[in-house]
Amino acid sequence: MNRELKLIDIARVDPDPNNPRIIESLKTYNIEQNRESILNLLRTAPGGDGPGISELEKSIIATNGILDPVIVKPIGDRYVCIEGNTRLSIYAKNHERYPDIETWQQIPALIYKDIDDPMLEMIRLGAHFVGKKEWSLYAKGAYISNMIKNEAKTFEDIVQIIGGTPSKLASLLESYDDFNTYYKPLFEGPNEASGGVANEKEMSKFVNANVANVKSVLETYISDDDPKKKFAEWVKLEKIESAADDVRKIPTVLKNKISREAFLSDKKLKIKDALKLIPRDPSDSSIKLSDADISQLADELKIRVGETTIHELNNLDETKLNSLLMLNLDLNQFLDNLDKD
């Protein structure tokens, strides 16, 4: 493959108009697709799962430029940025602010002179799905969905490139579709007057709602409406606050008649507060710690943590705090090794 590393005049490098971080915003807000508008949008779009643009910009300024070159392909006498569009937008903005400073006049770039579309897609997937510059869940869903629709790659091809399991990728695509089908419309049309926007960061809640046990419970106990539509409404009403913890509580709350009826009837009742309505099983209090199973231990710890105030947490003695920190590390290591399929 014909590649060349060189410094390119910043004014000759254009951002990618198909970048998944901004393509939905371009459509939604009918923004003109010119270089300036796309660069500005890149600076305000959700950054991804890593540091935000302000942290990235501070780092680039501190190191007097980028350490990793952007990847571009030539189009006539100009270049289109394949990978590194956020860094390009930072360079362009600083060049606008400080046109006489040499650092911002040229950007380090790796030029792929004869790159074809399949290789281009592989570079993007490698950089933003398994690399150190991961896109947000929403951006990943948008990119994969568009690739499959445009027949740029098959579902099986993408699984091979990014690794993981087919079920995990299928869940991501289903969650992306749920977000667009059920959540975004809650902020559009007749609902627009209520204010707010569909924050793409909320998609992690939809991903967790498609985990098998949560999905099954939603389908079982939400019988008078579409479970996915109802879940989207809960997210908008902020009944579900935490993507990890609150969504995991849904089966417990919905399986109990008292907490289920209260949660479904009260628009303001949050899932964490509905959980407190569930009567404690008297038999659990008589079980020795050494005899309790994992679910009983997890439930009790969840209750104890939920009842602990920020003040109490900040004043834990060092031994108790270290115990919590080590438990967190051990649990993460344990869960990472689980076969989720």
PLY file of the C-alpha trace (Angstrom):
ply
format ascii 1.0
element vertex 341
property float x
property float y
property float z
element edge 340
property int vertex1
property int vertex2
end_header
0.00 0.00 0.00
1.35 3.40 -1.02
1.66 5.55 2.13
3.55 8.73 2.93
4.04 10.66 6.16
4.30 14.42 5.77
3.15 17.82 7.01
0.17 19.19 5.08
-1.10 22.75 5.05
-4.12 22.77 7.36
-6.22 24.68 4.83
-5.88 21.81 2.33
-7.36 19.13 4.61
-11.14 18.71 4.69
-13.12 16.88 7.38
-15.08 13.75 6.55
-18.75 14.71 5.97
-19.72 11.09 6.69
-18.12 11.01 10.13
-20.68 9.19 12.34
-20.18 11.64 15.21
-21.79 14.42 13.17
-23.71 12.84 10.29
-26.97 12.56 12.26
-26.74 16.21 13.36
-26.17 17.31 9.76
-29.41 15.55 8.79
-31.47 16.52 11.84
-30.65 20.23 11.80
-30.29 20.53 8.02
-26.80 22.02 8.35
-25.00 22.98 5.16
-22.18 20.54 4.48
-19.23 22.87 4.03
-15.79 22.70 5.61
-16.39 25.37 8.24
-19.75 24.04 9.47
-18.47 20.46 9.71
-15.35 21.51 11.63
-17.47 23.53 14.06
-19.88 20.63 14.51
-17.01 18.25 15.23
-15.92 20.52 18.08
-19.34 20.34 19.75
-20.41 16.78 18.94
-20.23 14.08 21.65
-16.61 12.97 21.76
-16.95 9.30 22.47
-15.96 7.02 25.33
-12.65 8.77 25.92
-11.75 12.31 27.02
-13.83 15.20 25.67
-12.56 17.66 23.10
-11.50 20.22 25.73
-9.20 17.68 27.40
-7.89 16.56 24.02
-7.21 20.17 22.98
-5.36 20.87 26.23
-3.21 17.80 25.63
-2.42 18.81 22.04
-1.48 22.33 23.11
0.67 21.00 25.97
2.63 18.73 23.61
2.88 21.46 20.96
0.92 19.44 18.41
-0.43 15.94 17.89
1.69 12.87 18.58
-0.30 10.58 16.27
-0.70 11.81 12.68
-4.17 12.00 11.16
-4.91 9.67 8.24
-5.95 11.27 4.96
-6.58 10.34 1.36
-5.93 12.67 -1.59
-8.86 14.07 -3.58
-7.46 16.14 -6.45
-5.17 18.75 -4.93
-6.84 18.45 -1.49
-7.13 15.80 1.19
-10.04 14.25 3.12
-9.44 13.18 6.72
-10.22 9.48 7.13
-9.25 9.22 10.79
-8.53 12.05 13.21
-11.32 14.50 12.40
-11.54 15.82 15.96
-7.81 16.56 15.99
-8.18 18.24 12.60
-10.95 20.47 13.98
-8.71 21.47 16.91
-5.84 22.34 14.56
-8.15 24.34 12.31
-9.58 26.33 15.22
-6.17 27.13 16.66
-4.89 28.10 13.23
-7.82 30.51 13.02
-6.90 31.94 16.42
-3.14 32.02 15.91
-2.46 32.11 12.14
1.19 33.09 12.61
2.10 30.21 14.92
3.86 27.51 12.90
2.44 24.58 14.92
-1.09 25.18 13.60
-0.19 25.94 9.99
0.52 22.32 9.04
-0.80 19.05 10.44
1.16 15.75 10.55
-0.64 13.31 8.28
-0.26 9.80 6.96
-1.37 9.88 3.33
-2.91 6.74 1.84
-2.51 7.44 -1.87
-4.34 4.47 -3.37
-6.72 3.41 -0.63
-9.95 1.69 -1.67
-13.27 1.80 0.20
-12.94 -1.60 1.93
-9.54 -0.65 3.37
-10.88 2.77 4.37
-13.68 1.12 6.35
-11.21 -1.26 8.02
-9.07 1.67 9.18
-12.08 3.43 10.69
-13.34 0.27 12.38
-9.91 -0.56 13.76
-9.34 2.95 15.11
-12.74 3.60 16.65
-14.10 0.22 17.75
-11.11 -1.53 19.24
-8.49 1.22 19.20
-7.68 3.92 21.77
-9.96 6.52 20.14
-13.30 4.78 20.56
-16.44 6.46 19.28
-19.51 6.73 21.49
-21.99 3.84 21.41
-24.34 5.95 19.29
-21.61 6.80 16.76
-20.64 3.13 16.55
-24.25 2.13 15.94
-24.70 4.80 13.29
-21.54 3.82 11.45
-22.22 0.08 11.41
-25.88 0.57 10.48
-24.95 2.78 7.53
-22.23 0.36 6.40
-24.67 -2.54 6.31
-27.41 -0.51 4.62
-24.98 0.72 1.97
-23.57 -2.82 1.57
-20.05 -1.56 2.32
-19.56 -4.49 4.71
-21.66 -7.44 5.80
-22.59 -8.11 9.40
-20.20 -11.07 9.41
-17.34 -8.96 7.99
-17.73 -6.39 10.75
-17.70 -9.07 13.47
-14.44 -10.40 12.05
-12.82 -6.94 11.96
-13.81 -5.63 15.39
-13.84 -8.94 17.25
-16.31 -9.73 20.00
-19.43 -11.80 19.43
-22.25 -11.58 16.87
-24.79 -11.18 19.67
-22.98 -8.14 21.07
-22.92 -6.44 17.67
-26.57 -7.33 17.06
-27.48 -5.81 20.42
-25.65 -2.59 19.50
-27.57 -2.33 16.24
-30.89 -3.07 17.94
-30.17 -0.43 20.59
-29.26 2.15 17.94
-32.55 1.44 16.20
-34.46 1.65 19.50
-32.88 5.02 20.30
-33.87 6.48 16.93
-37.30 4.84 16.76
-38.56 5.42 20.30
-36.40 8.00 22.07
-35.58 10.71 19.52
-39.24 11.22 18.50
-40.03 12.15 22.11
-38.16 15.42 21.45
-39.49 16.09 17.95
-42.69 17.32 16.30
-45.50 17.90 18.82
-43.11 16.92 21.64
-40.58 19.61 20.73
-42.40 22.20 22.85
-41.54 20.26 26.01
-37.89 21.14 25.44
-34.69 19.15 25.66
-32.80 17.12 23.10
-32.17 13.42 22.65
-28.74 13.13 24.27
-26.75 10.45 22.44
-25.02 9.50 25.68
-28.33 7.98 26.81
-27.88 5.16 24.31
-25.95 3.15 26.88
-29.25 2.74 28.75
-30.85 1.24 25.64
-27.91 -1.15 25.24
-28.37 -2.39 28.82
-32.15 -2.65 28.32
-31.49 -5.18 25.55
-29.64 -7.53 27.88
-31.63 -10.77 27.90
-33.01 -10.74 31.46
-34.01 -7.04 31.36
-35.57 -7.35 27.90
-37.56 -10.42 28.95
-38.97 -8.74 32.06
-39.95 -5.61 30.12
-41.82 -7.74 27.57
-43.53 -9.72 30.34
-44.75 -6.89 32.54
-45.37 -4.08 30.03
-48.44 -5.58 28.38
-50.53 -2.48 27.64
-47.88 -0.70 25.55
-44.75 -1.31 23.49
-42.02 -2.15 26.08
-39.37 -0.31 24.08
-41.53 2.80 23.79
-42.29 2.70 27.51
-38.60 2.35 28.39
-37.75 5.36 26.19
-40.38 7.39 28.06
-38.83 6.39 31.40
-35.44 7.59 30.17
-36.86 10.95 29.10
-38.71 11.35 32.41
-35.39 10.55 34.19
-36.96 7.62 36.02
-33.88 5.72 34.86
-30.76 7.68 35.82
-27.85 5.25 35.74
-27.21 3.18 32.63
-25.55 0.40 34.58
-27.19 0.28 37.99
-30.72 1.59 37.35
-31.38 -0.54 34.27
-30.18 -3.60 36.19
-32.81 -2.86 38.87
-35.72 -3.08 36.41
-36.31 -6.86 36.76
-36.33 -6.63 40.57
-38.78 -3.73 40.59
-41.16 -5.09 37.95
-41.32 -8.60 39.42
-42.59 -7.27 42.74
-46.26 -6.25 42.66
-45.92 -3.36 45.14
-42.93 -1.70 43.50
-44.22 -2.46 39.97
-47.59 -0.78 40.49
-45.98 2.25 42.11
-43.30 2.62 39.44
-45.70 2.25 36.51
-48.33 4.61 37.90
-46.12 7.44 39.16
-44.33 9.39 36.41
-41.96 10.97 38.93
-40.98 7.82 40.83
-37.43 6.81 40.00
-36.41 3.18 39.75
-34.01 3.48 42.70
-36.86 4.77 44.91
-39.27 2.07 43.71
-36.72 -0.50 44.81
-37.01 0.75 48.39
-40.72 -0.15 48.40
-39.98 -3.86 48.15
-40.44 -5.53 51.57
-37.28 -7.14 52.86
-37.42 -10.92 53.18
-37.16 -11.64 56.93
-35.41 -14.94 56.19
-32.54 -13.10 54.51
-31.61 -11.36 57.76
-31.02 -14.70 59.48
-28.65 -16.05 56.82
-24.98 -16.08 57.73
-22.67 -14.28 55.31
-20.80 -17.52 54.66
-24.09 -19.25 53.70
-25.48 -16.48 51.45
-25.38 -16.97 47.69
-23.99 -14.35 45.30
-27.37 -12.79 44.50
-28.20 -12.38 48.21
-24.82 -10.80 48.89
-25.22 -8.49 45.87
-28.73 -7.45 46.90
-27.67 -6.67 50.47
-24.60 -4.72 49.34
-26.77 -2.78 46.89
-29.17 -1.83 49.69
-26.34 -0.83 52.02
-24.65 1.29 49.35
-27.97 2.88 48.39
-28.56 3.87 52.01
-25.08 5.34 52.42
-24.94 9.13 52.07
-22.15 11.01 50.29
-21.12 12.45 53.67
-20.82 8.97 55.18
-18.91 7.73 52.13
-16.44 10.61 52.34
-15.86 9.83 56.01
-15.26 6.10 55.74
-12.13 4.98 57.53
-9.25 3.89 55.33
-9.74 0.16 55.96
-13.41 0.17 54.88
-12.69 2.35 51.87
-9.86 0.07 50.72
-12.18 -2.93 51.10
-14.72 -1.29 48.77
-12.05 -0.36 46.23
-10.60 -3.87 46.18
-14.10 -5.36 45.85
-14.72 -3.12 42.85
-11.48 -4.25 41.19
-12.19 -7.93 41.91
-15.76 -7.67 40.57
-14.63 -5.96 37.38
-12.04 -8.66 36.78
-14.63 -11.36 37.48
-17.27 -9.82 35.18
-14.74 -9.28 32.37
-14.17 -13.04 32.31
-17.85 -13.95 32.10
-19.13 -15.49 28.89
-22.06 -13.13 28.26
-23.43 -15.31 25.50
0 1
1 2
2 3
3 4
4 5
5 6
6 7
7 8
8 9
9 10
10 11
11 12
12 13
13 14
14 15
15 16
16 17
17 18
18 19
19 20
20 21
21 22
22 23
23 24
24 25
25 26
26 27
27 28
28 29
29 30
30 31
31 32
32 33
33 34
34 35
35 36
36 37
37 38
38 39
39 40
40 41
41 42
42 43
43 44
44 45
45 46
46 47
47 48
48 49
49 50
50 51
51 52
52 53
53 54
54 55
55 56
56 57
57 58
58 59
59 60
60 61
61 62
62 63
63 64
64 65
65 66
66 67
67 68
68 69
69 70
70 71
71 72
72 73
73 74
74 75
75 76
76 77
77 78
78 79
79 80
80 81
81 82
82 83
83 84
84 85
85 86
86 87
87 88
88 89
89 90
90 91
91 92
92 93
93 94
94 95
95 96
96 97
97 98
98 99
99 100
100 101
101 102
102 103
103 104
104 105
105 106
106 107
107 108
108 109
109 110
110 111
111 112
112 113
113 114
114 115
115 116
116 117
117 118
118 119
119 120
120 121
121 122
122 123
123 124
124 125
125 126
126 127
127 128
128 129
129 130
130 131
131 132
132 133
133 134
134 135
135 136
136 137
137 138
138 139
139 140
140 141
141 142
142 143
143 144
144 145
145 146
146 147
147 148
148 149
149 150
150 151
151 152
152 153
153 154
154 155
155 156
156 157
157 158
158 159
159 160
160 161
161 162
162 163
163 164
164 165
165 166
166 167
167 168
168 169
169 170
170 171
171 172
172 173
173 174
174 175
175 176
176 177
177 178
178 179
179 180
180 181
181 182
182 183
183 184
184 185
185 186
186 187
187 188
188 189
189 190
190 191
191 192
192 193
193 194
194 195
195 196
196 197
197 198
198 199
199 200
200 201
201 202
202 203
203 204
204 205
205 206
206 207
207 208
208 209
209 210
210 211
211 212
212 213
213 214
214 215
215 216
216 217
217 218
218 219
219 220
220 221
221 222
222 223
223 224
224 225
225 226
226 227
227 228
228 229
229 230
230 231
231 232
232 233
233 234
234 235
235 236
236 237
237 238
238 239
239 240
240 241
241 242
242 243
243 244
244 245
245 246
246 247
247 248
248 249
249 250
250 251
251 252
252 253
253 254
254 255
255 256
256 257
257 258
258 259
259 260
260 261
261 262
262 263
263 264
264 265
265 266
266 267
267 268
268 269
269 270
270 271
271 272
272 273
273 274
274 275
275 276
276 277
277 278
278 279
279 280
280 281
281 282
282 283
283 284
284 285
285 286
286 287
287 288
288 289
289 290
290 291
291 292
292 293
293 294
294 295
295 296
296 297
297 298
298 299
299 300
300 301
301 302
302 303
303 304
304 305
305 306
306 307
307 308
308 309
309 310
310 311
311 312
312 313
313 314
314 315
315 316
316 317
317 318
318 319
319 320
320 321
321 322
322 323
323 324
324 325
325 326
326 327
327 328
328 329
329 330
330 331
331 332
332 333
333 334
334 335
335 336
336 337
337 338
338 339
339 340
